[in-house]
């Protein structure tokens, strides 16, 4: 994980970066089943993640599904107070970027809804890494409650030099 603000600074956020490919949020219960770019098969799990079109999509992993954050390899943080993955596409500094999130959420033009069922907490990391090895990499644990979530995406430009990708999660009734 990467921190752009000085440690101890109010509002410090943990960002996850990739080596150039998509990021993936895998339920903890099925982390060992995600092989990343490793494997004997002709198409690895990483290859499957790279084939996801658009800003987000689901891939089966074990008896669950992982959320692939595609489109571009932007640094990504999860802001629990907004239930949203924020993808830093362009912006001068973290403080200004994070300050623009509430307005971006209000004015975003959201794409179609996808429903994601999660068994509990997920781990966000570079899709190239095997799930069992993500602890030694750039990763963030996201303590989601088990259940169904609405997933919607948007690209926003809340300022002249600031562009964000948003992936919003909203709990759905079962």
C-alpha positions as CSV (number, residue, x, y, z in Angstrom):
1,X,0.0,0.0,0.0
2,X,1.1,3.5,-0.7
3,X,0.5,6.6,1.4
4,X,0.9,10.0,-0.2
5,X,0.3,12.1,2.9
6,X,2.7,12.3,5.7
7,X,2.1,9.5,8.4
8,X,-0.1,10.8,11.2
9,X,-1.8,13.4,8.9
10,X,-5.5,13.6,9.4
11,X,-7.3,11.9,6.5
12,X,-4.4,9.7,5.5
13,X,-5.6,7.1,3.1
14,X,-4.0,3.8,2.0
15,X,-3.7,3.5,-1.8
16,X,-3.1,0.4,-3.8
17,X,-1.2,0.5,-7.1
18,X,-0.6,-2.1,-9.7
19,X,2.4,-2.9,-11.9
20,X,0.3,-1.8,-15.0
21,X,-2.7,-4.1,-15.0
22,X,-6.1,-4.3,-13.2
23,X,-6.6,-4.3,-9.5
24,X,-8.9,-6.9,-8.0
25,X,-11.0,-7.2,-4.8
26,X,-11.1,-10.9,-3.8
27,X,-13.2,-12.2,-0.9
28,X,-10.8,-13.4,1.8
29,X,-12.5,-16.8,1.9
30,X,-11.4,-17.5,-1.7
31,X,-8.0,-15.8,-1.7
32,X,-6.1,-19.1,-2.1
33,X,-8.0,-19.8,-5.3
34,X,-6.8,-16.7,-7.1
35,X,-3.6,-17.7,-9.0
36,X,-2.8,-14.3,-10.5
37,X,-0.4,-14.5,-13.4
38,X,0.9,-17.9,-12.2
39,X,-0.5,-21.2,-13.3
40,X,-0.2,-24.0,-15.7
41,X,-3.2,-23.0,-17.8
42,X,-3.0,-21.2,-21.1
43,X,-5.1,-18.3,-19.7
44,X,-4.2,-17.3,-16.2
45,X,-6.5,-15.6,-13.7
46,X,-4.6,-12.4,-14.5
47,X,-5.4,-12.9,-18.2
48,X,-9.1,-13.3,-17.3
49,X,-8.9,-10.1,-15.3
50,X,-7.4,-8.2,-18.2
51,X,-10.3,-9.3,-20.4
52,X,-12.8,-7.5,-18.2
53,X,-14.3,-4.6,-20.2
54,X,-14.9,-1.2,-18.7
55,X,-14.3,0.2,-15.2
56,X,-15.4,-2.9,-13.2
57,X,-16.6,-6.4,-13.7
58,X,-17.0,-9.7,-11.8
59,X,-15.0,-12.9,-12.2
60,X,-15.7,-16.2,-10.5
61,X,-13.1,-17.3,-7.9
62,X,-13.8,-20.5,-6.0
63,X,-17.4,-20.4,-4.9
64,X,-17.5,-16.5,-4.9
65,X,-16.8,-13.6,-7.3
66,X,-14.1,-11.1,-7.3
67,X,-14.5,-7.5,-8.4
68,X,-12.0,-6.4,-11.1
69,X,-11.2,-2.7,-11.3
70,X,-10.2,-2.4,-14.9
71,X,-10.0,0.5,-17.4
72,X,-6.7,1.9,-16.3
73,X,-4.1,1.0,-13.6
74,X,-4.9,4.0,-11.4
75,X,-3.9,4.2,-7.7
76,X,-7.0,3.2,-5.8
77,X,-8.3,3.6,-2.2
78,X,-11.5,2.5,-0.6
79,X,-13.3,5.3,1.3
80,X,-15.6,3.5,3.7
81,X,-17.5,6.7,4.6
82,X,-18.6,6.8,1.0
83,X,-18.7,3.1,0.3
84,X,-16.6,3.8,-2.8
85,X,-13.3,2.8,-4.5
86,X,-11.7,6.1,-5.6
87,X,-9.3,5.8,-8.5
88,X,-6.7,8.6,-8.8
89,X,-6.6,9.2,-12.6
90,X,-5.2,12.8,-12.4
91,X,-4.7,15.3,-9.7
92,X,-1.9,17.3,-8.0
93,X,-2.2,16.2,-4.4
94,X,-4.1,13.8,-2.2
95,X,-5.7,16.4,0.0
96,X,-7.3,18.2,-2.9
97,X,-8.3,15.0,-4.6
98,X,-10.0,13.6,-1.5
99,X,-11.7,16.9,-0.8
100,X,-13.3,16.7,-4.3
101,X,-14.9,13.2,-3.7
102,X,-18.2,14.4,-2.1
103,X,-19.0,16.7,-5.0
104,X,-17.8,14.1,-7.5
105,X,-20.2,11.5,-6.0
106,X,-23.1,14.0,-6.1
107,X,-22.6,14.9,-9.8
108,X,-21.4,11.6,-11.2
109,X,-23.2,10.1,-14.1
110,X,-23.4,6.4,-12.9
111,X,-23.1,3.5,-15.3
112,X,-25.4,0.4,-15.2
113,X,-25.7,-1.6,-12.0
114,X,-23.9,-4.9,-11.4
115,X,-24.9,-7.0,-8.3
116,X,-22.0,-8.5,-6.4
117,X,-22.5,-11.0,-3.6
118,X,-19.7,-11.1,-1.1
119,X,-19.2,-13.6,1.8
120,X,-17.5,-11.0,3.9
121,X,-14.2,-8.9,3.9
122,X,-12.3,-8.6,0.6
123,X,-8.7,-7.8,-0.2
124,X,-7.7,-5.3,-2.9
125,X,-4.4,-5.9,-4.7
126,X,-2.7,-6.2,-8.1
127,X,-4.5,-8.9,-10.1
128,X,-1.1,-10.3,-11.2
129,X,-0.3,-11.5,-7.7
130,X,-1.6,-14.9,-6.4
131,X,-4.1,-14.4,-3.6
132,X,-2.0,-16.4,-1.2
133,X,0.9,-14.1,-1.7
134,X,-1.0,-10.7,-1.5
135,X,0.0,-10.2,2.1
136,X,3.6,-9.5,0.9
137,X,2.4,-7.0,-1.7
138,X,0.7,-3.7,-2.0
139,X,-2.8,-4.5,-0.7
140,X,-5.7,-3.2,1.5
141,X,-8.3,-5.3,3.4
142,X,-11.8,-3.9,3.1
143,X,-14.2,-5.1,5.9
144,X,-17.4,-5.6,3.9
145,X,-20.4,-7.2,5.6
146,X,-21.6,-10.4,3.9
147,X,-24.4,-9.8,1.4
148,X,-25.4,-8.3,-1.9
149,X,-24.0,-5.0,-3.1
150,X,-24.9,-2.8,-6.0
151,X,-21.8,-1.8,-8.0
152,X,-21.9,1.3,-10.2
153,X,-19.1,3.1,-11.8
154,X,-18.4,6.6,-13.1
155,X,-15.6,8.8,-14.4
156,X,-15.7,12.4,-13.1
157,X,-13.7,15.6,-13.4
158,X,-14.4,17.5,-10.2
159,X,-11.7,20.1,-11.0
160,X,-9.8,21.4,-13.9
161,X,-6.8,19.2,-13.2
162,X,-8.5,16.4,-11.2
163,X,-10.0,13.3,-12.7
164,X,-11.4,10.4,-10.7
165,X,-12.7,6.9,-11.4
166,X,-15.4,5.9,-8.9
167,X,-16.7,2.4,-8.1
168,X,-19.5,2.8,-5.6
169,X,-20.8,-0.1,-3.5
170,X,-24.3,0.0,-1.9
171,X,-25.7,-2.8,0.3
172,X,-28.8,-4.4,-1.1
173,X,-31.5,-6.2,0.8
174,X,-31.3,-10.0,0.5
